[in-house]
Amino acid sequence: MLKLAVLFLIAGLLLGALGFGGIGGAFVGIAKILFFVVAALFVIFLVLGLMAARAAKDAID
């Protein structure tokens, strides 16, 4: 999903440079949304992984 955000960002910047500002801005907006979704999922899975590791460690001890 992060690759998709980077792809939309590059496409938006390229379209903006070529004079297609409206659609370029839309692509950059989509890239921003995808980036924040990826960042939120990363934090959620990081917390879940830490909680699972702690539970596994407690189960072993």
All heavy atoms as a GROMACS GRO file, in nm:
protein
  437
    1MET      N    1   0.083  -0.119   0.000
    1MET     CA    2   0.000   0.000   0.000
    1MET      C    3   0.088   0.125   0.000
    1MET      O    4   0.049   0.226  -0.056
    1MET     CB    5  -0.094  -0.002   0.120
    1MET     CG    6  -0.198   0.106   0.112
    1MET     SD    7  -0.315   0.113   0.247
    1MET     CE    8  -0.408  -0.033   0.226
    2LEU      N    9   0.203   0.115   0.064
    2LEU     CA   10   0.295   0.229   0.064
    2LEU      C   11   0.348   0.256  -0.076
    2LEU      O   12   0.366   0.370  -0.115
    2LEU     CB   13   0.409   0.205   0.163
    2LEU     CG   14   0.500   0.323   0.190
    2LEU    CD1   15   0.421   0.442   0.242
    2LEU    CD2   16   0.607   0.285   0.289
    3LYS      N   17   0.370   0.148  -0.151
    3LYS     CA   18   0.415   0.164  -0.291
    3LYS      C   19   0.309   0.239  -0.372
    3LYS      O   20   0.342   0.323  -0.456
    3LYS     CB   21   0.441   0.028  -0.355
    3LYS     CG   22   0.564  -0.040  -0.304
    3LYS     CD   23   0.583  -0.173  -0.376
    3LYS     CE   24   0.700  -0.248  -0.319
    3LYS     NZ   25   0.720  -0.377  -0.385
    4LEU      N   26   0.183   0.209  -0.344
    4LEU     CA   27   0.074   0.275  -0.414
    4LEU      C   28   0.070   0.424  -0.380
    4LEU      O   29   0.048   0.509  -0.468
    4LEU     CB   30  -0.059   0.209  -0.378
    4LEU     CG   31  -0.181   0.246  -0.459
    4LEU    CD1   32  -0.159   0.213  -0.606
    4LEU    CD2   33  -0.302   0.173  -0.408
    5ALA      N   34   0.096   0.458  -0.253
    5ALA     CA   35   0.099   0.599  -0.213
    5ALA      C   36   0.213   0.672  -0.284
    5ALA      O   37   0.195   0.784  -0.332
    5ALA     CB   38   0.114   0.609  -0.062
    6VAL      N   39   0.329   0.608  -0.292
    6VAL     CA   40   0.443   0.670  -0.361
    6VAL      C   41   0.413   0.686  -0.508
    6VAL      O   42   0.446   0.789  -0.570
    6VAL     CB   43   0.571   0.587  -0.338
    6VAL    CG1   44   0.685   0.637  -0.424
    6VAL    CG2   45   0.611   0.590  -0.191
    7LEU      N   46   0.348   0.586  -0.568
    7LEU     CA   47   0.312   0.594  -0.710
    7LEU      C   48   0.217   0.711  -0.736
    7LEU      O   49   0.237   0.787  -0.830
    7LEU     CB   50   0.246   0.463  -0.754
    7LEU     CG   51   0.201   0.457  -0.898
    7LEU    CD1   52   0.321   0.455  -0.991
    7LEU    CD2   53   0.114   0.336  -0.920
    8PHE      N   54   0.115   0.727  -0.651
    8PHE     CA   55   0.022   0.838  -0.667
    8PHE      C   56   0.092   0.972  -0.646
    8PHE      O   57   0.063   1.070  -0.716
    8PHE     CB   58  -0.095   0.826  -0.570
    8PHE     CG   59  -0.208   0.743  -0.623
    8PHE    CD1   60  -0.229   0.614  -0.577
    8PHE    CD2   61  -0.294   0.794  -0.718
    8PHE    CE1   62  -0.332   0.537  -0.625
    8PHE    CE2   63  -0.399   0.718  -0.767
    8PHE     CZ   64  -0.418   0.589  -0.720
    9LEU      N   65   0.186   0.978  -0.552
    9LEU     CA   66   0.260   1.102  -0.528
    9LEU      C   67   0.343   1.140  -0.650
    9LEU      O   68   0.341   1.256  -0.695
    9LEU     CB   69   0.349   1.089  -0.405
    9LEU     CG   70   0.433   1.211  -0.370
    9LEU    CD1   71   0.344   1.329  -0.335
    9LEU    CD2   72   0.527   1.180  -0.256
   10ILE      N   73   0.414   1.045  -0.706
   10ILE     CA   74   0.497   1.073  -0.824
   10ILE      C   75   0.410   1.112  -0.942
   10ILE      O   76   0.441   1.207  -1.015
   10ILE     CB   77   0.585   0.950  -0.856
   10ILE    CG1   78   0.690   0.932  -0.748
   10ILE    CG2   79   0.651   0.965  -0.992
   10ILE    CD1   80   0.767   0.803  -0.757
   11ALA      N   81   0.299   1.040  -0.962
   11ALA     CA   82   0.208   1.073  -1.072
   11ALA      C   83   0.151   1.213  -1.053
   11ALA      O   84   0.140   1.291  -1.150
   11ALA     CB   85   0.096   0.971  -1.082
   12GLY      N   86   0.114   1.247  -0.930
   12GLY     CA   87   0.060   1.381  -0.905
   12GLY      C   88   0.160   1.491  -0.929
   12GLY      O   89   0.128   1.596  -0.987
   13LEU      N   90   0.283   1.469  -0.885
   13LEU     CA   91   0.388   1.569  -0.908
   13LEU      C   92   0.419   1.584  -1.056
   13LEU      O   93   0.438   1.695  -1.107
   13LEU     CB   94   0.514   1.531  -0.830
   13LEU     CG   95   0.502   1.539  -0.679
   13LEU    CD1   96   0.629   1.487  -0.613
   13LEU    CD2   97   0.474   1.681  -0.633
   14LEU      N   98   0.422   1.472  -1.127
   14LEU     CA   99   0.448   1.475  -1.270
   14LEU      C  100   0.335   1.547  -1.344
   14LEU      O  101   0.361   1.632  -1.431
   14LEU     CB  102   0.466   1.334  -1.324
   14LEU     CG  103   0.499   1.321  -1.472
   14LEU    CD1  104   0.635   1.383  -1.500
   14LEU    CD2  105   0.496   1.176  -1.513
   15LEU      N  106   0.212   1.515  -1.310
   15LEU     CA  107   0.098   1.582  -1.375
   15LEU      C  108   0.095   1.730  -1.342
   15LEU      O  109   0.062   1.813  -1.427
   15LEU     CB  110  -0.033   1.515  -1.332
   15LEU     CG  111  -0.059   1.377  -1.392
   15LEU    CD1  112  -0.179   1.312  -1.325
   15LEU    CD2  113  -0.081   1.387  -1.541
   16GLY      N  114   0.130   1.765  -1.218
   16GLY     CA  115   0.135   1.906  -1.181
   16GLY      C  116   0.242   1.981  -1.259
   16GLY      O  117   0.223   2.096  -1.300
   17ALA      N  118   0.357   1.916  -1.280
   17ALA     CA  119   0.465   1.979  -1.355
   17ALA      C  120   0.429   1.996  -1.502
   17ALA      O  121   0.476   2.089  -1.568
   17ALA     CB  122   0.592   1.896  -1.342
   18LEU      N  123   0.346   1.907  -1.554
   18LEU     CA  124   0.307   1.916  -1.694
   18LEU      C  125   0.188   2.009  -1.718
   18LEU      O  126   0.146   2.027  -1.831
   18LEU     CB  127   0.273   1.775  -1.748
   18LEU     CG  128   0.392   1.679  -1.757
   18LEU    CD1  129   0.344   1.542  -1.801
   18LEU    CD2  130   0.496   1.732  -1.853
   19GLY      N  131   0.135   2.065  -1.611
   19GLY     CA  132   0.028   2.162  -1.628
   19GLY      C  133  -0.111   2.110  -1.598
   19GLY      O  134  -0.209   2.181  -1.616
   20PHE      N  135  -0.123   1.987  -1.557
   20PHE     CA  136  -0.253   1.930  -1.522
   20PHE      C  137  -0.271   1.940  -1.371
   20PHE      O  138  -0.269   1.840  -1.299
   20PHE     CB  139  -0.261   1.783  -1.567
   20PHE     CG  140  -0.245   1.765  -1.715
   20PHE    CD1  141  -0.126   1.718  -1.768
   20PHE    CD2  142  -0.349   1.797  -1.801
   20PHE    CE1  143  -0.111   1.702  -1.904
   20PHE    CE2  144  -0.335   1.779  -1.938
   20PHE     CZ  145  -0.215   1.732  -1.990
   21GLY      N  146  -0.289   2.062  -1.324
   21GLY     CA  147  -0.291   2.088  -1.180
   21GLY      C  148  -0.408   2.025  -1.107
   21GLY      O  149  -0.393   1.979  -0.995
   22GLY      N  150  -0.524   2.021  -1.168
   22GLY     CA  151  -0.642   1.967  -1.101
   22GLY      C  152  -0.630   1.820  -1.070
   22GLY      O  153  -0.647   1.775  -0.957
   23ILE      N  154  -0.598   1.743  -1.171
   23ILE     CA  155  -0.585   1.599  -1.150
   23ILE      C  156  -0.457   1.567  -1.073
   23ILE      O  157  -0.452   1.471  -0.996
   23ILE     CB  158  -0.593   1.521  -1.282
   23ILE    CG1  159  -0.617   1.374  -1.254
   23ILE    CG2  160  -0.469   1.537  -1.364
   23ILE    CD1  161  -0.694   1.304  -1.361
   24GLY      N  162  -0.354   1.648  -1.091
   24GLY     CA  163  -0.231   1.629  -1.014
   24GLY      C  164  -0.255   1.648  -0.866
   24GLY      O  165  -0.205   1.572  -0.782
   25GLY      N  166  -0.334   1.749  -0.831
   25GLY     CA  167  -0.368   1.773  -0.691
   25GLY      C  168  -0.451   1.660  -0.633
   25GLY      O  169  -0.434   1.623  -0.517
   26ALA      N  170  -0.539   1.603  -0.715
   26ALA     CA  171  -0.619   1.489  -0.669
   26ALA      C  172  -0.530   1.369  -0.640
   26ALA      O  173  -0.548   1.299  -0.541
   26ALA     CB  174  -0.724   1.454  -0.774
   27PHE      N  175  -0.432   1.346  -0.727
   27PHE     CA  176  -0.340   1.235  -0.705
   27PHE      C  177  -0.258   1.254  -0.578
   27PHE      O  178  -0.235   1.160  -0.503
   27PHE     CB  179  -0.248   1.218  -0.826
   27PHE     CG  180  -0.303   1.128  -0.933
   27PHE    CD1  181  -0.414   1.165  -1.005
   27PHE    CD2  182  -0.243   1.008  -0.962
   27PHE    CE1  183  -0.466   1.085  -1.104
   27PHE    CE2  184  -0.293   0.925  -1.061
   27PHE     CZ  185  -0.406   0.964  -1.132
   28VAL      N  186  -0.213   1.374  -0.554
   28VAL     CA  187  -0.136   1.403  -0.432
   28VAL      C  188  -0.226   1.386  -0.310
   28VAL      O  189  -0.183   1.334  -0.207
   28VAL     CB  190  -0.074   1.544  -0.438
   28VAL    CG1  191  -0.014   1.583  -0.306
   28VAL    CG2  192   0.032   1.550  -0.548
   29GLY      N  193  -0.352   1.426  -0.319
   29GLY     CA  194  -0.447   1.406  -0.208
   29GLY      C  195  -0.468   1.259  -0.177
   29GLY      O  196  -0.471   1.218  -0.061
   30ILE      N  197  -0.480   1.177  -0.282
   30ILE     CA  198  -0.494   1.032  -0.262
   30ILE      C  199  -0.368   0.976  -0.197
   30ILE      O  200  -0.376   0.891  -0.108
   30ILE     CB  201  -0.525   0.963  -0.396
   30ILE    CG1  202  -0.663   1.002  -0.446
   30ILE    CG2  203  -0.515   0.812  -0.382
   30ILE    CD1  204  -0.693   0.958  -0.587
   31ALA      N  205  -0.253   1.023  -0.240
   31ALA     CA  206  -0.126   0.977  -0.182
   31ALA      C  207  -0.118   1.011  -0.033
   31ALA      O  208  -0.072   0.929   0.047
   31ALA     CB  209  -0.008   1.039  -0.257
   32LYS      N  210  -0.165   1.129   0.004
   32LYS     CA  211  -0.164   1.167   0.146
   32LYS      C  212  -0.254   1.076   0.228
   32LYS      O  213  -0.216   1.031   0.336
   32LYS     CB  214  -0.212   1.312   0.163
   32LYS     CG  215  -0.112   1.416   0.125
   32LYS     CD  216  -0.171   1.554   0.150
   32LYS     CE  217  -0.085   1.664   0.098
   32LYS     NZ  218  -0.145   1.796   0.119
   33ILE      N  219  -0.372   1.049   0.176
   33ILE     CA  220  -0.466   0.961   0.247
   33ILE      C  221  -0.407   0.822   0.264
   33ILE      O  222  -0.410   0.765   0.374
   33ILE     CB  223  -0.601   0.955   0.173
   33ILE    CG1  224  -0.673   1.089   0.182
   33ILE    CG2  225  -0.690   0.844   0.228
   33ILE    CD1  226  -0.793   1.102   0.092
   34LEU      N  227  -0.352   0.767   0.157
   34LEU     CA  228  -0.292   0.634   0.165
   34LEU      C  229  -0.175   0.631   0.262
   34LEU      O  230  -0.157   0.533   0.335
   34LEU     CB  231  -0.247   0.588   0.026
   34LEU     CG  232  -0.357   0.548  -0.071
   34LEU    CD1  233  -0.299   0.517  -0.207
   34LEU    CD2  234  -0.433   0.430  -0.017
   35PHE      N  235  -0.094   0.737   0.265
   35PHE     CA  236   0.018   0.742   0.356
   35PHE      C  237  -0.028   0.738   0.501
   35PHE      O  238   0.028   0.664   0.583
   35PHE     CB  239   0.103   0.866   0.332
   35PHE     CG  240   0.214   0.882   0.432
   35PHE    CD1  241   0.328   0.804   0.421
   35PHE    CD2  242   0.204   0.971   0.536
   35PHE    CE1  243   0.430   0.815   0.513
   35PHE    CE2  244   0.306   0.984   0.629
   35PHE     CZ  245   0.420   0.906   0.617
   36PHE      N  246  -0.131   0.814   0.534
   36PHE     CA  247  -0.178   0.816   0.672
   36PHE      C  248  -0.247   0.685   0.710
   36PHE      O  249  -0.239   0.642   0.825
   36PHE     CB  250  -0.269   0.937   0.697
   36PHE     CG  251  -0.192   1.065   0.704
   36PHE    CD1  252  -0.215   1.167   0.614
   36PHE    CD2  253  -0.095   1.084   0.801
   36PHE    CE1  254  -0.143   1.285   0.620
   36PHE    CE2  255  -0.022   1.201   0.808
   36PHE     CZ  256  -0.047   1.302   0.718
   37VAL      N  257  -0.312   0.620   0.615
   37VAL     CA  258  -0.370   0.488   0.642
   37VAL      C  259  -0.259   0.388   0.672
   37VAL      O  260  -0.268   0.310   0.767
   37VAL     CB  261  -0.457   0.441   0.523
   37VAL    CG1  262  -0.493   0.294   0.535
   37VAL    CG2  263  -0.582   0.526   0.512
   38VAL      N  264  -0.153   0.391   0.593
   38VAL     CA  265  -0.039   0.302   0.616
   38VAL      C  266   0.026   0.330   0.751
   38VAL      O  267   0.059   0.238   0.826
   38VAL     CB  268   0.064   0.314   0.501
   38VAL    CG1  269   0.195   0.245   0.537
   38VAL    CG2  270   0.008   0.256   0.374
   39ALA      N  271   0.043   0.458   0.785
   39ALA     CA  272   0.103   0.493   0.913
   39ALA      C  273   0.017   0.446   1.030
   39ALA      O  274   0.069   0.392   1.129
   39ALA     CB  275   0.125   0.645   0.921
   40ALA      N  276  -0.114   0.461   1.020
   40ALA     CA  277  -0.204   0.417   1.126
   40ALA      C  278  -0.201   0.265   1.140
   40ALA      O  279  -0.196   0.212   1.252
   40ALA     CB  280  -0.346   0.464   1.098
   41LEU      N  281  -0.202   0.193   1.029
   41LEU     CA  282  -0.194   0.047   1.035
   41LEU      C  283  -0.062   0.000   1.095
   41LEU      O  284  -0.058  -0.097   1.170
   41LEU     CB  285  -0.213  -0.013   0.895
   41LEU     CG  286  -0.354  -0.008   0.839
   41LEU    CD1  287  -0.356  -0.057   0.694
   41LEU    CD2  288  -0.448  -0.091   0.924
   42PHE      N  289   0.046   0.070   1.063
   42PHE     CA  290   0.177   0.036   1.120
   42PHE      C  291   0.174   0.048   1.272
   42PHE      O  292   0.220  -0.042   1.343
   42PHE     CB  293   0.286   0.126   1.062
   42PHE     CG  294   0.419   0.108   1.129
   42PHE    CD1  295   0.495  -0.004   1.104
   42PHE    CD2  296   0.466   0.202   1.219
   42PHE    CE1  297   0.617  -0.022   1.167
   42PHE    CE2  298   0.586   0.185   1.282
   42PHE     CZ  299   0.663   0.073   1.256
   43VAL      N  300   0.120   0.157   1.321
   43VAL     CA  301   0.114   0.177   1.467
   43VAL      C  302   0.025   0.072   1.533
   43VAL      O  303   0.060   0.016   1.637
   43VAL     CB  304   0.066   0.320   1.499
   43VAL    CG1  305   0.036   0.336   1.647
   43VAL    CG2  306   0.170   0.422   1.455
   44ILE      N  307  -0.089   0.043   1.472
   44ILE     CA  308  -0.180  -0.057   1.529
   44ILE      C  309  -0.112  -0.193   1.537
   44ILE      O  310  -0.115  -0.261   1.640
   44ILE     CB  311  -0.310  -0.064   1.447
   44ILE    CG1  312  -0.393   0.062   1.468
   44ILE    CG2  313  -0.391  -0.188   1.483
   44ILE    CD1  314  -0.509   0.077   1.372
   45PHE      N  315  -0.049  -0.236   1.428
   45PHE     CA  316   0.016  -0.367   1.428
   45PHE      C  317   0.140  -0.370   1.516
   45PHE      O  318   0.174  -0.475   1.571
   45PHE     CB  319   0.048  -0.411   1.286
   45PHE     CG  320  -0.073  -0.455   1.208
   45PHE    CD1  321  -0.109  -0.392   1.091
   45PHE    CD2  322  -0.153  -0.557   1.255
   45PHE    CE1  323  -0.220  -0.431   1.020
   45PHE    CE2  324  -0.266  -0.598   1.185
   45PHE     CZ  325  -0.300  -0.535   1.068
   46LEU      N  326   0.206  -0.258   1.531
   46LEU     CA  327   0.320  -0.251   1.623
   46LEU      C  328   0.274  -0.274   1.766
   46LEU      O  329   0.333  -0.354   1.840
   46LEU     CB  330   0.391  -0.116   1.611
   46LEU     CG  331   0.511  -0.094   1.701
   46LEU    CD1  332   0.624  -0.187   1.659
   46LEU    CD2  333   0.557   0.049   1.695
   47VAL      N  334   0.167  -0.208   1.806
   47VAL     CA  335   0.114  -0.225   1.941
   47VAL      C  336   0.064  -0.368   1.961
   47VAL      O  337   0.091  -0.431   2.064
   47VAL     CB  338   0.001  -0.123   1.968
   47VAL    CG1  339  -0.072  -0.155   2.096
   47VAL    CG2  340   0.059   0.018   1.974
   48LEU      N  341  -0.007  -0.423   1.863
   48LEU     CA  342  -0.056  -0.561   1.874
   48LEU      C  343   0.060  -0.660   1.884
   48LEU      O  344   0.054  -0.757   1.961
   48LEU     CB  345  -0.145  -0.595   1.755
   48LEU     CG  346  -0.282  -0.531   1.753
   48LEU    CD1  347  -0.354  -0.565   1.623
   48LEU    CD2  348  -0.364  -0.575   1.872
   49GLY      N  349   0.165  -0.638   1.808
   49GLY     CA  350   0.282  -0.726   1.814
   49GLY      C  351   0.351  -0.720   1.948
   49GLY      O  352   0.394  -0.823   2.002
   50LEU      N  353   0.363  -0.600   2.004
   50LEU     CA  354   0.425  -0.587   2.136
   50LEU      C  355   0.342  -0.654   2.244
   50LEU      O  356   0.395  -0.718   2.334
   50LEU     CB  357   0.448  -0.439   2.169
   50LEU     CG  358   0.556  -0.369   2.086
   50LEU    CD1  359   0.556  -0.220   2.117
   50LEU    CD2  360   0.691  -0.430   2.111
   51MET      N  361   0.210  -0.640   2.233
   51MET     CA  362   0.123  -0.704   2.331
   51MET      C  363   0.129  -0.857   2.319
   51MET      O  364   0.130  -0.928   2.420
   51MET     CB  365  -0.021  -0.656   2.314
   51MET     CG  366  -0.041  -0.512   2.358
   51MET     SD  367  -0.203  -0.441   2.320
   51MET     CE  368  -0.317  -0.569   2.356
   52ALA      N  369   0.135  -0.908   2.198
   52ALA     CA  370   0.143  -1.053   2.177
   52ALA      C  371   0.277  -1.107   2.227
   52ALA      O  372   0.283  -1.215   2.286
   52ALA     CB  373   0.124  -1.086   2.030
   53ALA      N  374   0.384  -1.033   2.205
   53ALA     CA  375   0.515  -1.076   2.252
   53ALA      C  376   0.519  -1.080   2.405
   53ALA      O  377   0.575  -1.172   2.465
   53ALA     CB  378   0.624  -0.984   2.198
   54ARG      N  379   0.460  -0.981   2.467
   54ARG     CA  380   0.456  -0.978   2.613
   54ARG      C  381   0.372  -1.094   2.667
   54ARG      O  382   0.408  -1.158   2.766
   54ARG     CB  383   0.400  -0.844   2.662
   54ARG     CG  384   0.398  -0.834   2.814
   54ARG     CD  385   0.360  -0.696   2.860
   54ARG     NE  386   0.465  -0.602   2.821
   54ARG     CZ  387   0.447  -0.474   2.803
   54ARG    NH1  388   0.328  -0.422   2.820
   54ARG    NH2  389   0.545  -0.395   2.767
   55ALA      N  390   0.260  -1.125   2.602
   55ALA     CA  391   0.174  -1.236   2.646
   55ALA      C  392   0.247  -1.369   2.629
   55ALA      O  393   0.237  -1.458   2.712
   55ALA     CB  394   0.044  -1.236   2.569
   56ALA      N  395   0.321  -1.384   2.519
   56ALA     CA  396   0.395  -1.508   2.496
   56ALA      C  397   0.506  -1.523   2.599
   56ALA      O  398   0.531  -1.633   2.648
   56ALA     CB  399   0.452  -1.509   2.356
   57LYS      N  400   0.572  -1.413   2.632
   57LYS     CA  401   0.679  -1.418   2.732
   57LYS      C  402   0.622  -1.455   2.869
   57LYS      O  403   0.681  -1.535   2.942
   57LYS     CB  404   0.749  -1.282   2.741
   57LYS     CG  405   0.864  -1.280   2.839
   57LYS     CD  406   0.931  -1.145   2.843
   57LYS     CE  407   1.041  -1.150   2.945
   57LYS     NZ  408   1.024  -1.056   3.051
   58ASP      N  409   0.507  -1.399   2.904
   58ASP     CA  410   0.443  -1.432   3.033
   58ASP      C  411   0.398  -1.578   3.035
   58ASP      O  412   0.401  -1.642   3.140
   58ASP     CB  413   0.325  -1.339   3.059
   58ASP     CG  414   0.370  -1.196   3.090
   58ASP    OD1  415   0.489  -1.178   3.126
   58ASP    OD2  416   0.287  -1.105   3.078
   59ALA      N  417   0.354  -1.630   2.922
   59ALA     CA  418   0.308  -1.769   2.917
   59ALA      C  419   0.426  -1.866   2.934
   59ALA      O  420   0.410  -1.974   2.990
   59ALA     CB  421   0.237  -1.797   2.785
   60ILE      N  422   0.542  -1.828   2.884
   60ILE     CA  423   0.661  -1.912   2.897
   60ILE      C  424   0.711  -1.913   3.041
   60ILE      O  425   0.751  -2.017   3.093
   60ILE     CB  426   0.771  -1.868   2.799
   60ILE    CG1  427   0.728  -1.894   2.656
   60ILE    CG2  428   0.902  -1.938   2.829
   60ILE    CD1  429   0.820  -1.835   2.553
   61ASP      N  430   0.708  -1.798   3.105
   61ASP     CA  431   0.760  -1.788   3.243
   61ASP      C  432   0.670  -1.846   3.343
   61ASP      O  433   0.590  -1.902   3.370
   61ASP     CB  434   0.784  -1.642   3.281
   61ASP     CG  435   0.899  -1.582   3.203
   61ASP    OD1  436   0.981  -1.659   3.153
   61ASP    OD2  437   0.903  -1.459   3.192
   0.00000   0.00000   0.00000
